[in-house]
């Protein structure tokens, strides 16, 4: 199958554009998590949900110490007072667990109950998990562009 000059030019242009576009994607070694305690900082309770229409609340967003960390959100209900406290922090990965999977678990202690959730994306401990991130958008865009180029090449052949 021989490519026409126009098809070759389109293919090379697409490769150059994708290379340039991918160089603008920021890379980091450590995860960024919200780090606060609602008992000490009242604003820690209601961080905004990350959606396309609401910007990320970066008030408490900070770098974790190393790449082997995750984000954690702990909600503690104190039974005596009925008070809820929220602690957002970084956590260390257990070396025995290599699987990075978001999960929550409940812990029932004497005098208080906790729900502890972990996640592995920047700022994910603000609210429920986000629907996607820049890497997902980039990969979907690249896939769509490849499909379009393939269809163009098929039509011009």
C-alpha positions as CSV (number, residue, x, y, z in Angstrom):
1,X,0.0,0.0,0.0
2,X,1.7,3.2,-1.1
3,X,1.0,6.5,0.6
4,X,0.4,9.7,-1.4
5,X,2.4,12.7,-0.7
6,X,-0.5,14.4,1.1
7,X,-1.0,11.3,3.3
8,X,2.7,11.2,4.2
9,X,2.7,14.9,5.0
10,X,-0.4,14.5,7.2
11,X,1.1,11.5,9.0
12,X,4.4,13.4,9.7
13,X,2.5,16.5,10.8
14,X,0.4,14.5,13.2
15,X,3.4,12.8,14.7
16,X,5.1,16.2,15.2
17,X,2.0,17.8,16.8
18,X,1.5,14.8,19.2
19,X,5.2,15.0,20.2
20,X,5.0,18.7,20.9
21,X,1.7,18.3,22.7
22,X,2.9,15.5,24.9
23,X,6.0,17.5,26.0
24,X,3.7,20.0,27.7
25,X,2.2,17.4,30.0
26,X,3.7,18.0,33.5
27,X,5.4,15.0,35.1
28,X,6.0,14.7,38.8
29,X,7.7,12.2,41.0
30,X,5.6,12.7,44.1
31,X,1.9,12.9,44.5
32,X,0.2,16.1,45.7
33,X,-2.5,15.6,48.4
34,X,-4.7,17.9,50.5
35,X,-3.1,18.1,54.0
36,X,-5.3,19.6,56.7
37,X,-7.3,18.9,59.8
38,X,-10.9,20.3,60.3
39,X,-10.3,20.6,64.0
40,X,-7.5,23.1,63.4
41,X,-8.6,24.5,60.0
42,X,-12.3,24.9,59.5
43,X,-12.0,25.2,55.7
44,X,-10.7,21.6,55.6
45,X,-14.2,20.3,56.0
46,X,-15.7,21.5,52.6
47,X,-13.1,21.4,49.9
48,X,-14.7,21.7,46.5
49,X,-15.2,18.7,44.2
50,X,-13.0,18.7,41.2
51,X,-15.2,18.9,38.1
52,X,-14.8,20.6,34.7
53,X,-17.0,23.5,36.0
54,X,-15.5,23.9,39.5
55,X,-11.7,24.6,39.8
56,X,-9.7,22.6,42.2
57,X,-9.5,24.1,45.7
58,X,-5.7,24.2,46.2
59,X,-5.7,25.9,49.6
60,X,-4.3,22.8,51.4
61,X,-2.8,21.0,48.4
62,X,0.9,20.1,49.0
63,X,3.6,17.7,47.8
64,X,4.0,14.5,49.6
65,X,7.5,13.5,50.7
66,X,8.2,10.7,48.2
67,X,6.8,8.9,45.2
68,X,5.8,5.9,47.4
69,X,2.9,7.7,48.9
70,X,-0.9,8.0,48.4
71,X,-3.6,10.5,49.5
72,X,-5.8,9.7,52.5
73,X,-9.0,11.2,53.8
74,X,-10.1,10.2,57.3
75,X,-13.6,11.1,58.6
76,X,-13.9,10.6,62.4
77,X,-17.2,10.7,64.2
78,X,-16.8,11.3,67.9
79,X,-19.8,9.5,69.6
80,X,-19.9,11.6,72.8
81,X,-20.2,15.0,71.1
82,X,-21.5,13.9,67.7
83,X,-18.8,15.9,66.1
84,X,-17.3,15.0,62.7
85,X,-13.6,15.7,62.0
86,X,-11.9,15.3,58.7
87,X,-8.2,14.8,58.3
88,X,-6.7,14.9,54.8
89,X,-3.1,13.7,54.5
90,X,-0.4,11.7,52.7
91,X,0.1,8.1,53.5
92,X,3.0,5.7,52.9
93,X,2.5,2.7,50.6
94,X,2.9,-0.7,52.2
95,X,5.8,-2.4,50.4
96,X,3.9,-5.7,50.5
97,X,1.0,-4.2,48.5
98,X,2.1,-3.1,45.0
99,X,-1.5,-2.7,43.7
100,X,-2.5,0.9,43.7
101,X,-6.3,0.7,44.1
102,X,-8.7,3.3,45.6
103,X,-10.5,1.9,48.6
104,X,-12.3,2.9,51.8
105,X,-12.8,1.0,55.0
106,X,-14.5,1.6,58.3
107,X,-12.9,1.3,61.7
108,X,-15.1,1.1,64.9
109,X,-13.1,2.2,68.0
110,X,-14.3,2.8,71.5
111,X,-15.8,6.3,71.5
112,X,-15.4,7.1,67.8
113,X,-15.9,5.6,64.4
114,X,-13.7,6.3,61.3
115,X,-14.0,6.0,57.6
116,X,-10.6,6.0,55.9
117,X,-10.3,6.3,52.2
118,X,-7.2,6.2,50.0
119,X,-6.6,7.3,46.5
120,X,-3.6,7.7,44.1
121,X,-4.2,10.9,42.0
122,X,-3.2,14.4,42.7
123,X,-5.7,16.2,45.0
124,X,-8.0,13.1,45.1
125,X,-8.6,13.4,48.8
126,X,-10.7,16.5,48.4
127,X,-13.9,14.7,47.7
128,X,-15.2,11.7,45.8
129,X,-12.7,10.4,43.1
130,X,-12.4,12.5,39.9
131,X,-13.6,11.1,36.6
132,X,-10.3,11.5,34.9
133,X,-7.0,13.4,34.7
134,X,-4.8,15.0,32.0
135,X,-3.2,11.7,31.1
136,X,-6.6,10.1,30.3
137,X,-7.6,13.1,28.2
138,X,-4.3,13.0,26.3
139,X,-4.6,9.3,25.6
140,X,-8.2,9.6,24.4
141,X,-7.3,12.6,22.2
142,X,-4.3,10.7,20.7
143,X,-6.5,7.6,20.1
144,X,-9.1,9.7,18.3
145,X,-6.5,11.4,16.2
146,X,-5.0,8.1,15.2
147,X,-8.5,6.8,14.1
148,X,-9.0,10.0,12.0
149,X,-5.6,9.6,10.3
150,X,-6.2,5.9,9.6
151,X,-9.6,6.7,8.1
152,X,-8.1,9.5,6.0
153,X,-5.3,7.2,4.7
154,X,-7.9,4.5,3.9
155,X,-10.0,6.9,1.9
156,X,-7.1,8.4,0.0
157,X,-5.6,5.0,-1.0
